[in-house]
Amino acid sequence: MKVIVLGSGVIGVTTAWYLARAGVEVEVIERRAGPALETSFANAGEISPGYASPWAGPGMPLKAIKWLFTRHAPLVVRPRPDPAMCIWILRMLRNCTSARYALNKSRMVPLAEYSRDALRQLRADTGIAYDERSLGTLQLFRTQRQLDDSAGDVTVLERLGVPYALLDAAGCIAAEPGLARVRALIAGGLRLPDDETGDCYLFTERLAALAQAQGVGFRFGETIEGFEPGGDRIEAVRTDRGRVTADAYVLALGSYSTPLARRIGLRLPVYPVKGYSLTAPVTDANAAPVSTVMDESYKVAITRLGDRIRIGGTAELSGYNDRLTAARRETLELSARGLFPAGGDYARATFWTGLRPMTPDGTPIIGASRYRNLWLNTGHGTLGWTMACGSGQVIADLVTGREPAIDVQGLGLDRY
């Protein structure tokens, strides 16, 4: 059996890896010169199953209106004559109820936890290293209101059996000693001890090399132009180098899955939500984060990656563009300087942006399409790194006719 994987971000490469481990012949097609050079390149670095939550939730519409008039808002909407954006926003608003939030989170957390466990097993099997740490994550609340609002998430964590700890300011500083300088800013925190961190780009690049050693072929610098459907099957993929055939195909192109699928009549509810990051050198290890601190006020994650600090955040709806916006850098730097003022050299930080493939309900799309040999693995939003290994294993199981180890009901396109 031969399978072609479209895309070599962290989702595409993990998919290729698990397919190869299942004994499948695999080729990966990627327009960039190497793996993980787009959305997977400089994400926030956190692997946080417990924080696997949809953006759509109770109170989000009112928050979004407020953020329209806030300089350092975590959500930015740039209106444009784009029907796809309007439809996506309306669908997201429909998911902003308590019942749908709980349902969507209950789909996301098990997949994320399964993925974290799969990553641990992969690490044990291969010895792969990627500036990883297994020291938990801390959601930091600057106000009592934020702390009180965490009760809903805590209820879901308890129901799903996810270990957690609610901390006061002293507890937050014990977990992250670098916060001692800003104790007055801290109302409390929610710590998830089983979460991890790591450099997604390093992981994907090194896993691609391991996959290549397992026989996976990578066709870099090759642009995918479309599919050739035949009845209820895909006969071939067309690229700028010609026609490529296989027994099955996996669409793992992140935000770019949507326009490609549209050409063959598949309507994917995946829209690009632009994110930004800074990567700064550590100047004082004792004043830098130990793992990941999630600043609830700005929705910014501040992560230690070896001798670097990665600051990631902001959700910007502005279509398919990769322009860097100075105002977004200000927000990231404001959060990092506010919590870890002496931890990094923020003036020397590199600034980056990528397009997160988001669904309106936050849950990725993993599973079959109406074409019998075309499978979907996209729509992971801000959680591609968190969910990558689990998603890759699930798709490998489905493609090869095996029963996945977790319940995949509610993960497919059919929920739309």
ROVOGU-916665 format. One record per atom (N, C-alpha, C): x, z, y; residue in three letters. Coordinates in steps of 0.02 Angstrom, whole numbers, plus 50000, padded with zeros to 5 digits. Layout:
% residues N
XZYALA/...
***
This chain:
% residues 416
500425000049940MET/500005000050000MET/500445000050062MET/500264995750109LYS/500634995450172LYS/500164997350230LYS/500435001550274VAL/500045003850332VAL/500455002550395VAL/500124999950446ILE/500434999150512ILE/500155004550558ILE/500615008250589VAL/500435013250639VAL/500575010350707VAL/500085010450750LEU/500165007850818LEU/500305013550866LEU/500915013850891GLY/501125019050937GLY/501635023750907GLY/502145025550946SER/502665030050920SER/502755036150965SER/502195038650993GLY/502225045351022GLY/502225050350966GLY/502145056750983VAL/502175061950932VAL/501615061050881VAL/501035058450901ILE/500495057350853ILE/500665051650805ILE/500905046050832GLY/501085040450789GLY/501645041950741GLY/502155045350764VAL/502745046750722VAL/502575051850668VAL/502185057050684THR/501995061750631THR/501535058250580THR/501105053850604THR/500685050050557THR/501115045950510THR/501615042450537ALA/502065038350496ALA/502435042750446ALA/502655048550468TRP/503035053050424TRP/502615055150364TRP/502005057450376TYR/501595059950321TYR/501355054250276TYR/501245048450304LEU/501075042650262LEU/501655040950216LEU/502265040950244ALA/502855039450203ALA/502945044650148ALA/502825051050164ARG/502875056350114ARG/502365055550059ARG/501805052050075ALA/501295050850025ALA/501445044649983ALA/502015041549995GLY/502215035749955GLY/501985029049982GLY/501785028950045VAL/501525022850076VAL/502085019050112VAL/502065012450110GLU/502515008350150GLU/502245008350222GLU/502675010050270VAL/502435010950339VAL/502865007050388VAL/502525003750435GLU/502865000850493GLU/502535003550556GLU/502935005050606VAL/502685007550671VAL/502845002350724VAL/502345000650764ILE/502444995750818ILE/502384999450885ILE/502864998350928GLU/502915001950992GLU/503204997451046GLU/502874997251103ARG/503104992851157ARG/503714995551193ARG/503825002051191ARG/504415004951222ARG/505035003951179ARG/505615005751208ALA/506255004651173ALA/506395009951121ALA/505995015251119GLY/506105020651071GLY/505495025051067GLY/505515030251025PRO/504935034651017PRO/504855039551074PRO/504235041751085ALA/504075047251130ALA/504315046151202ALA/504255040051227LEU/504485038651295LEU/503915038451346LEU/503315040251325GLU/502755040551373GLU/502475047651375GLU/501855048651353THR/501535055151360THR/501895060851323THR/502235059251269SER/502585064351230SER/503265066251259SER/503465062951312PHE/504165063551335PHE/504315070351368PHE/503885072751412ALA/504055078851449ALA/503435083151459ALA/503075084451404ASN/502475088551410ASN/502675095951417ASN/502175100351420ALA/502305107351436ALA/502715110951383ALA/502725108451321GLY/503165111251270GLY/502845116751228GLY/502215118251239GLU/501905123751202GLU/501525121351141GLU/501555125151088ILE/501165123951027ILE/500705129951021ILE/500105129251047SER/499665134951060SER/498985134151028SER/498915135450963PRO/498265134750931PRO/497725139150961PRO/497895145350979GLY/497395149851006GLY/497125147751073GLY/497525143851110TYR/497315141351175TYR/497025134351169TYR/496875132151109ALA/496585125551098ALA/495855125851121ALA/495755124551184SER/495085125051214SER/494915118751251SER/494285116751251PRO/494085110851291PRO/494085112451366PRO/494235107451407TRP/494175108351479TRP/493445109451498TRP/492995106151462ALA/492285106751477ALA/492025113551452ALA/491785117551498GLY/491535124151480GLY/491085126851534GLY/490755132451520PRO/490315135451570PRO/490685136851636PRO/490385135051690GLY/490695136351755GLY/491155130751779GLY/491335126051735MET/491785120751756MET/491515116451813MET/490865114451812PRO/490625110351868PRO/490715113851936PRO/490555120251940LEU/490635123852004LEU/491375124452023LEU/491795125751973LYS/492515126051987LYS/492775119352013LYS/492545113951982ALA/492775107252001ALA/492585105752074ALA/491985107752094ILE/491775106652163ILE/492225110652210ILE/492365116852192LYS/492795121052233LYS/493495118052238LYS/493745115452183TRP/494425112752181TRP/494495106552225TRP/493945103052238LEU/493975097152281LEU/494255098952350LEU/494165105152370PHE/494375107352437PHE/494965112252434PHE/495315112252376THR/495885116752367THR/496525112752363THR/497025114852400ARG/497645110952403ARG/498005110752335ARG/498055116452302HIS/498425116752239HIS/497945117252180HIS/497455113052179ALA/496945113152126ALA/497225110852059ALA/497015113952004PRO/497235111651938PRO/496905105151917PRO/496335103451947LEU/495985097251931LEU/495915093151995LEU/496125086851991VAL/496085082252048VAL/495715076052026VAL/495205074252064VAL/494815068152049VAL/494915063252106VAL/495165057352090ARG/495245052152140ARG/494715046752126ARG/494155046952162PRO/493605042252149PRO/493835035052153PRO/493575030952108ARG/493755023952106ARG/493175020152074ARG/493105013752088PRO/492555009852058PRO/492705008351984PRO/492625013551943ASP/492805013151873ASP/492235015951831ASP/491815011751802PRO/491255014251762PRO/491475018751705PRO/492055017251675ALA/492295021451620ALA/492415028551642ALA/492695029451703MET/492815036151729MET/492155039751740MET/491665036351769CYS/491015039451782CYS/490675041651718CYS/490685037351668ILE/490375038951603ILE/490735044851571ILE/491395044851575TRP/491785050351545TRP/491615056951579TRP/491575057051645ILE/491425063151682ILE/490725065651664ILE/490245061151660LEU/489565063251643LEU/489535066151572LEU/489905063151526ARG/489925065851459ARG/490265072751458ARG/490785073551498MET/491115080051500MET/490645085351528MET/490265083651580LEU/489805088451609LEU/489275090651559LEU/489075086051516ARG/488585087851464ARG/488855092951415ARG/489525093351410ASN/489835098151365ASN/489995104851398ASN/489785105651461CYS/489945111751498CYS/489415117151488CYS/489225118251425THR/488755123651408THR/489115128551362THR/488865134551358SER/489165139551314SER/489155137351241SER/488585134451220ALA/488515132451150ALA/489005126851132ALA/489045121851176ARG/489495116251161ARG/490225118351167ARG/490375122651214TYR/491065125151220TYR/491265128651156TYR/490845133051130ALA/490995136751069ALA/491075131951009ALA/490625126951005LEU/490665122150950LEU/491315118150954LEU/491475115651013ASN/492075111551020ASN/492705115551007ASN/492735121751031LYS/493315125951019LYS/493375127550944LYS/492805128450911SER/492825129950839SER/493075124050798SER/493035118050826ARG/493315112150793ARG/494065111450807ARG/494255113450867MET/494945112450889MET/495435117550861MET/495225123850860VAL/495695129150840VAL/495915128450767VAL/495455127250719PRO/495695126550649PRO/496185120750640PRO/496055115150674LEU/496515109550670LEU/497195111450700LEU/497185114850756ALA/497805116850789ALA/498195121850746ALA/497855126550715GLU/498195131450672GLU/498485128050609GLU/498095123550581TYR/498335119650523TYR/498955115650542TYR/498935112850602SER/499505108850626SER/500125113150635SER/500035119050664ARG/500615123550673ARG/500915125350605ARG/500495126650555ASP/500745128350489ASP/501105122350457ASP/500825116350468ALA/501155110350442ALA/501825109250475ALA/501875110750540LEU/502515110150575LEU/503025115050547LEU/502815121050533ARG/503265125950504ARG/503525123650436ARG/503075120750396GLN/503285118350331GLN/503765112450338GLN/503625107950386LEU/504065102250398LEU/504755104750419LEU/504765109750461ARG/505395112550485ARG/505785115550426ARG/505435119050382ALA/505765121950324ALA/506025116550277ALA/505655111150270ASP/505845105750223ASP/506425101650249ASP/506475100750315THR/506955096050342THR/507515099150383THR/507405105250408GLY/507895108350453GLY/507895105350523GLY/507375101650540ILE/507345098450606ILE/507375103750662ILE/507745102250714ALA/507825106850771ALA/507635103250835ALA/507315106850880TYR/507055103650941TYR/506965108850997TYR/507455113351004ASP/507415118951053ASP/506795123151040ASP/506655124250976GLU/506035127850958GLU/506125135450963GLU/505575138750978ARG/505545146050978ARG/504865148150950ARG/504855153650914SER/504235156250884SER/504105163250912SER/503995163550978LEU/503945169951013LEU/503285170951048LEU/502775167051029GLY/502115167951058GLY/502045165051128GLY/501435165251153THR/501295162951221THR/500885168251257THR/500935168251323LEU/500595173251364LEU/500185169751418LEU/499535170751417GLN/499105168351471GLN/499075173751524GLN/499325172251582LEU/499405177251635LEU/498835176951685LEU/498515182651696PHE/497965183151743PHE/498205186751806PHE/498095183451863ARG/498285186551926ARG/497715190651956ARG/497115189851932THR/496535193451960THR/496135196751904THR/495765201951922GLN/495335205251873GLN/494785200551850GLN/494555196251894ARG/494035191451876ARG/494275186951819ARG/494885184451823GLN/495165180351770GLN/495195184151704GLN/495405190451709LEU/495445194651649LEU/494765195651618LEU/494265196951660ASP/493585197851635ASP/493315191451604ASP/493475185851633ASP/493225179351608ASP/493525177451541ASP/494065180751521SER/494375179151457SER/493975181851398SER/493455185751411ALA/493065188851357ALA/492765183651310ALA/492535178051338GLY/492245172751296GLY/492745169951247GLY/493355168651271ASP/493875166051227ASP/494065171151174ASP/494095177451194VAL/494275182751146VAL/493755183051090VAL/493125182251107THR/492595182251056THR/492705176751005THR/492875170751029VAL/493005165150983VAL/493625166450941VAL/494155169150972LEU/494765170750935LEU/494615175750879LEU/494215180750894GLU/494045185650842GLU/493645182450786GLU/493175178150805ARG/492765174950753ARG/493185170550708ARG/493695167350737LEU/494125162850698LEU/494715166450666LEU/494785172850679GLY/495325176750648GLY/496015175350677GLY/496045173450742VAL/496685172050774VAL/496975178550803VAL/497575180550784PRO/497875186650812PRO/497965186050888PRO/497835191450924TYR/497915191450996TYR/498025198551020TYR/498245199251082ALA/498305205751114ALA/498135205151187ALA/497685209351212LEU/497545209851283LEU/498035214851314LEU/498385212751366LEU/498925216751393LEU/498795218651466LEU/499045224451486ASP/499055226151557ASP/499705223451586ASP/499845224851650ALA/500435222051682ALA/501075224151645ALA/501105230551624ALA/501705232951589ALA/501795229251523ALA/501245227851488GLY/501285224251425GLY/501525217151435GLY/501295213851489CYS/501515207051505CYS/502275206951517CYS/502515211951554ILE/503235212251569ILE/503635213751507ILE/503365217751461ALA/503715219151398ALA/503785212751358ALA/503275208451359ALA/503305202051323ALA/503745197051359ALA/503735197151425GLU/504115192451466GLU/504485196351521GLU/505075198951506PRO/505435203251554PRO/505575199851620PRO/505605193351622GLY/505735189851684GLY/505195190751736GLY/504605193251715LEU/504055194451762LEU/504115201051799LEU/504615205051783ALA/504675211751813ALA/504725211351889ALA/505005206051916ARG/505085205351988ARG/504425204152024ARG/503905202051987VAL/503265200352019VAL/502695204551990VAL/502845210651972ARG/502345214951941ARG/501695215351982ARG/501745215452048ALA/501165216152091ALA/500675210252084ALA/500905204652058LEU/500475198752051LEU/500055198851987LEU/500205203551942ILE/499935203251874ILE/499355208051865ILE/498765205351847ALA/498195209451830ALA/498165210951756ALA/498445206551716GLY/498445207351643GLY/498595200751610GLY/498535200751544GLY/498685194651508GLY/498385194651438GLY/498355188651409LEU/498125187651341LEU/498705184551303LEU/498965188151254ARG/499545185751217ARG/499345183651147ARG/499595177851127LEU/499495175351059LEU/500165175151024LEU/500305179950980PRO/500975180750952PRO/501185175250904PRO/500705171550876ASP/500875166450826ASP/501025159650856ASP/500965158850921ASP/501085152350952ASP/501845151050957ASP/502005144650966GLU/502705142450968GLU/502825138051028GLU/503465136351038THR/503655131651090THR/504185126951063THR/504295121451098GLY/504815116751078GLY/504775110351117GLY/505315106551116ASP/505365100351153ASP/505055094751111ASP/504485092351133CYS/504115087151096CYS/504515080751090CYS/504875078951142TYR/505265072751140TYR/505815073251088TYR/506195078851089LEU/506725079751039LEU/506445079550969LEU/505885082950959PHE/505575083150893PHE/505385076050870PHE/505055072350913THR/504815065750894THR/505385060950881THR/505885061250923GLU/506475056850914GLU/506815058350848GLU/506905064750833ARG/507255066650771ARG/506835065550709ARG/506165066550716LEU/505735065050658LEU/505715057550645LEU/505725053550697ALA/505745046250688ALA/506365044250648ALA/506935047450664ALA/507545045950626ALA/507475048050553ALA/507165053850541LEU/507055056050472LEU/506575051250436LEU/506065049050472ALA/505585044350442ALA/505925037750425ALA/506365035550470GLN/506725029350457GLN/507145029950394GLN/507445035850385ALA/507835037050324ALA/507405037150262ALA/506745038550271GLN/506275038350215GLN/505995031350203GLN/506215026450244GLY/506005019550234GLY/505505016950284GLY/505305021050333VAL/504835018750384VAL/505185013650430VAL/504855008050442GLY/505125003050488GLY/504845003950558GLY/505275003750608PHE/505065004350678PHE/505194997850714PHE/504674995050744ARG/504724988750782ARG/504664990550855ARG/505224992450886PHE/505224994450956PHE/505264988251001PHE/505024989151063GLY/505034983651111GLY/504564978051093GLY/504024979651057GLU/503544974551035GLU/502854976351062GLU/502574972051102THR/501934973451135THR/501354971351091THR/500874975851081ILE/500274974451042ILE/499764970951086ILE/499534965151065GLU/499074961151105GLU/498354961651082GLU/498244963151018GLY/497564963750994GLY/497514963750919GLY/496904964550895PHE/496754964350823PHE/496444957650805PHE/496504955850742GLU/496134950150714GLU/495634952850663GLU/495004954050683PRO/494514956550636PRO/494244951050591PRO/494044953050531GLY/493714948350486GLY/493174952050449GLY/492544951250470GLY/492004955050440GLY/492064962350458GLY/492084966650406ASP/492134973750417ASP/492854976350408ASP/493334971750413ARG/494034973650405ARG/494464970750461ARG/495044973550469ILE/495554970750514ILE/496024966650471ILE/496094960250490GLU/496524955850451GLU/497254956150473GLU/497364957450538ALA/498044957350563ALA/498064960450633ALA/498674962050655VAL/498794964050724VAL/499204958550756VAL/499014956550817ARG/499394951550854ARG/499854955150903ARG/500484953150905THR/500954955850953THR/501294950050990THR/501714951751037ASP/502064946451073ASP/502604943151030ASP/502684945550968ARG/503164942450922ARG/502824938950864ARG/502144939150863GLY/501804935750809GLY/501264939950777GLY/501094938150716ARG/500544941250679ARG/500834945850626ARG/500554952050622VAL/500804957050575VAL/500214959350532VAL/500304959350466THR/499764961150420THR/499934967350380THR/499404970750358ALA/499484976750316ALA/498824977950280ALA/498824982950235ASP/498214984950201ASP/497774989350246ASP/498094993250290ALA/497724997650334ALA/498114998450399ALA/497745000650450TYR/498035001350517TYR/497815008050546TYR/498275011250583VAL/498105017550617VAL/498225016550691VAL/497705017750731LEU/497745016950803LEU/497935023750833LEU/498545024150859ALA/498815030450886ALA/499165029050952ALA/498815025650997LEU/499105023451060LEU/498905027951119LEU/498675033951105GLY/498485038451159GLY/497955035251203GLY/498035035751269SER/497545032951316SER/497455025451308SER/497975022051285TYR/497935014751278TYR/497585012651215TYR/497355017451174SER/496935015751117SER/496275012851141SER/496025015351197THR/495355013351221THR/495305005951239THR/495735003251282PRO/495664996151298PRO/495794991551238PRO/496244993551193LEU/496374989351135LEU/495764989351088LEU/495474995151077ALA/494884995651033ALA/494284991851062ALA/494234991951128ARG/493664988651160ARG/493634981151144ARG/494224978151132ARG/494244970951118ARG/493914969151053ARG/493834974051008ILE/493494972650944ILE/492844976650939ILE/492564978450997GLY/491904981450998GLY/491874988950984GLY/492444992350983LEU/492454999550973LEU/492485003051041LEU/492015007451054ARG/491985011151117ARG/492255018151105ARG/492865019151123LEU/493175025751115LEU/493065029851179LEU/492825035951173PRO/492715040151232PRO/493355043651253PRO/493885039851260VAL/494545042651277VAL/494745039751345VAL/494915044151392TYR/495085042051459TYR/495745045451479TYR/496175042051518PRO/496805045151537PRO/496715050551590PRO/496975056451576VAL/496995061951624VAL/497725063351638VAL/497915061851698LYS/498625061951717LYS/498885069151722LYS/499455070251691GLY/499775076751696GLY/500475076051724GLY/500745081451749TYR/501415081451780TYR/501835087051751TYR/502495086151756SER/502945091651738SER/503585091451778SER/503895097251783LEU/504565098051809LEU/504995100851754LEU/505635098851753THR/506115101751706THR/506715103951746THR/506815110551748ALA/507335113551789ALA/507855117051746ALA/508495116751766PRO/509005120551730PRO/508915128051741PRO/509035132051688VAL/509005139251694VAL/509615141651734VAL/509495146051782THR/510045148951821THR/510185156151802THR/509675159751779ASP/509765166651757ASP/509305167651697ASP/509605168251637ALA/509205168851576ALA/508755174951577ALA/508985180351608ASN/508585186551610ASN/507995186051657ASN/508005181251703ALA/507465180451751ALA/507025174451734ALA/507165171151678ALA/506785165251656ALA/506285167251602ALA/505805163051588PRO/505335164651534PRO/505675164851466PRO/505425169051422VAL/505665169451353VAL/505335163951312VAL/504695162951322SER/504315157951285SER/503885154051334SER/503225154051326THR/502775150751373THR/502345155851409THR/502315155151475VAL/501845158951516VAL/501365153951547VAL/500725154951535MET/500215150551562MET/499905153951623MET/500035151151681ASP/499785153851744ASP/499055151651753ASP/498605156351741GLU/497895154751742GLU/497655152451810GLU/497965154751864SER/497745152951931SER/497845145551945SER/498385142651921TYR/498535135651935TYR/498485131251873TYR/498305134351815LYS/498275130651752LYS/498945127251738LYS/499485130851747VAL/500155128251739VAL/500495132151683VAL/500835128651638ALA/501225131751584ALA/501965131551602ALA/502295137251596ILE/503005137851612ILE/503365139751548ILE/503785135351522THR/504055136051454THR/504805135751454THR/505105140051414ARG/505835139951403ARG/505995134951348ARG/506415130151363LEU/506665125351314LEU/507425125451316LEU/507725129651275GLY/508455130051276GLY/508705132551343GLY/509125128551375ASP/509395130351440ASP/509005127151497ASP/508375125351483ARG/507935122251533ARG/507275126051538ARG/506945125251594ILE/506265127651603ILE/505815121551615ILE/505295120951575ARG/504805115451583ARG/504175118351615ARG/503965115451670ILE/503365117551705ILE/502865111851703ILE/502315112751667GLY/501845107351657GLY/501145109251678GLY/500775104451707GLY/500095105851725GLY/499775100351765GLY/499205101851794THR/498785097551835THR/498415092351791THR/497785091551804ALA/497385086351772ALA/497115081951828ALA/497335075751828GLU/497145071051881GLU/496785065051852GLU/496175063951874LEU/495795058151854LEU/495915052651906LEU/496325047751888SER/496475042351935SER/496605035751899SER/496355035151838GLY/496435028951801GLY/497115028351768GLY/497295022051753TYR/497925020751719TYR/498475019451771TYR/498775024851795ASN/499335024051841ASN/499845029551828ASN/500465028051840ASP/501005032851828ASP/501395034351892ASP/501055034051948ARG/501385035652011ARG/501485043252017ARG/502075045152040LEU/502225052152052LEU/501955054252120LEU/501605059852123THR/501295062152185THR/501635068652206THR/501895068752267ALA/502275074452291ALA/501865080952290ALA/501225080452306ALA/500805086452308ALA/500755089852240ALA/500775085952186ARG/500745088952120ARG/501395092752105ARG/501965090152129ARG/502595093652120ARG/502575100352156ARG/502285100452215GLU/502235106652253GLU/501865112052214GLU/501315110052181THR/500915114852142THR/501315117752085THR/501665113452047LEU/502065115751991LEU/502615120552014LEU/502945118552068GLU/503495122652093GLU/503235129252121GLU/502655129152154LEU/502365135252180LEU/502235140252125LEU/501965138052069SER/501825142452013SER/502465145251983SER/502955140951971ALA/503575143251940ALA/503965147951985ALA/504025146152048ARG/504385150452095ARG/504025157152105ARG/503355156952101GLY/502985163052111GLY/503075168052054GLY/503155165651992LEU/503215170151935LEU/503935171251913LEU/504355166251919PHE/505055166751898PHE/505515164251954PHE/505525167752011PRO/505875165252070PRO/506615164152060PRO/506935168152018ALA/507655167652008ALA/507835164451940ALA/507335161951905GLY/507455159551837GLY/507765152651832GLY/507585148151879GLY/507825141351874GLY/508015138351940GLY/508385132851937ASP/508575129151997ASP/508045123752008ASP/507505125652042TYR/506935121152049TYR/507075115252095TYR/507555116052139ALA/507745110452183ALA/508055104752144ALA/508345106252086ARG/508665101152045ARG/508225098751988ARG/507595100751989ALA/507145098951934ALA/506975091551934ALA/506915088751875THR/506685081851868THR/505915081951865THR/505615076951896PHE/504885076551905PHE/504635070751861PHE/504095071951825TRP/503845067151776TRP/503085067151774TRP/502785061551754THR/502065061251743THR/501905057351680THR/501345059051649GLY/501125055451590GLY/500365055651586GLY/500085051151546LEU/499355050451540LEU/499115053651475LEU/498755059151483ARG/498495062551424ARG/497845059151402ARG/497775057651337PRO/497165054351313PRO/496625059451298PRO/496145060251344MET/495645065551339MET/494975062851316MET/494635066851275THR/493935065551259THR/493505070151302THR/492865068551312PRO/492435072751353PRO/492335079751325PRO/492365080551258ASP/492255087151228ASP/492905090651210ASP/493475087551224GLY/494115090651211GLY/494385089751141GLY/493955088151093THR/494155087351023THR/494425080351012THR/494985079650976PRO/495255072950964PRO/494805068850918PRO/494945062450914ILE/494585057950869ILE/495055056150812ILE/494895058850754ILE/495315057950695ILE/494875055850637ILE/494985049850612GLY/494585047650555GLY/494455040250555GLY/493915038350522ALA/493755031350510ALA/493445028150572ALA/493465021450571SER/493095017450620SER/492595013250581SER/492235008950616ARG/491755004650580ARG/492104999050542ARG/492744998150554TYR/493154993550513TYR/493464997650456TYR/493354995450395ARG/493514999550337ARG/494255001350332ARG/494694997350361ASN/495414998650354ASN/495745000350421ASN/495345002150471LEU/495615004350535LEU/495455011650546LEU/495975015650554TRP/495905022850563TRP/496105024850633TRP/495815030250658LEU/495915032450727LEU/496265039250728LEU/496765039850770ASN/497115046250779ASN/497315046550853ASN/496845048550894THR/496945048350967THR/496495053451001THR/496565053951067GLY/496115058351105GLY/496305065651105GLY/496945067351096HIS/497155074251090HIS/497235077851157HIS/497195074151212GLY/497235077251277GLY/497875081051289GLY/497815087351310THR/498405091451323THR/498695094551259THR/498395093051201LEU/498575096551140LEU/498895091951087LEU/499165086351109GLY/499475081851061GLY/500045085051024GLY/500465088751059TRP/501035092151029TRP/500795097750983TRP/500285101351004THR/500015106750964THR/499695104150900THR/499365098450902MET/498965096050846MET/499295090450806MET/499905088550825ALA/500195082350797ALA/500275082450722ALA/500615087450695CYS/500755087450623CYS/500125087850582CYS/499655092050603GLY/499025092550566GLY/498635086050568GLY/498625082850626SER/498265076550632SER/498585071150590SER/499255070950590GLY/499605066050549GLY/499465067050475GLY/499465073350452GLN/499335074750382GLN/498615072950363GLN/498135074550408VAL/497435072850394VAL/497345065350386VAL/497625061550433ILE/497565054250429ILE/497895051550366ILE/498475054150349ALA/498815051950287ALA/498375053250226ALA/498045058950225ASP/497595060550169ASP/497015055650167ASP/496705054450224LEU/496115050150226LEU/496295042950206LEU/496855040450232VAL/497055033550218VAL/497205032650143VAL/497505037750113THR/497685037250042THR/497145039849995THR/496565041550022GLY/496005043549980GLY/496015050649954GLY/496415054949986ARG/496445061949965ARG/495995066250010ARG/495785071949983GLU/495375076550022GLU/495825080650068GLU/495705080350134PRO/496115084450179PRO/496035091950165PRO/496545095750182ALA/496555102850168ALA/496095106850215ALA/495865103750269ILE/495405107050315ILE/494765103050321ILE/494245106250345ASP/493605102850357ASP/493685098150417ASP/493565091750407VAL/493655086950461VAL/492985084850492VAL/492455088150472GLN/491805086550502GLN/491825088050577GLN/491585083350616GLY/491575084150687GLY/492195081550723GLY/492685079050685LEU/493285076350716LEU/493255068750726LEU/492775065550694GLY/492755058250695GLY/492385055250754GLY/492425048750760LEU/492085044950813LEU/491325045450805LEU/491085046650745ASP/490365046750733ASP/490015052250770ASP/490365057350795ARG/490025062550834ARG/489765059950901ARG/490015054150922TYR/489775050950982TYR/489245045650968TYR/
***
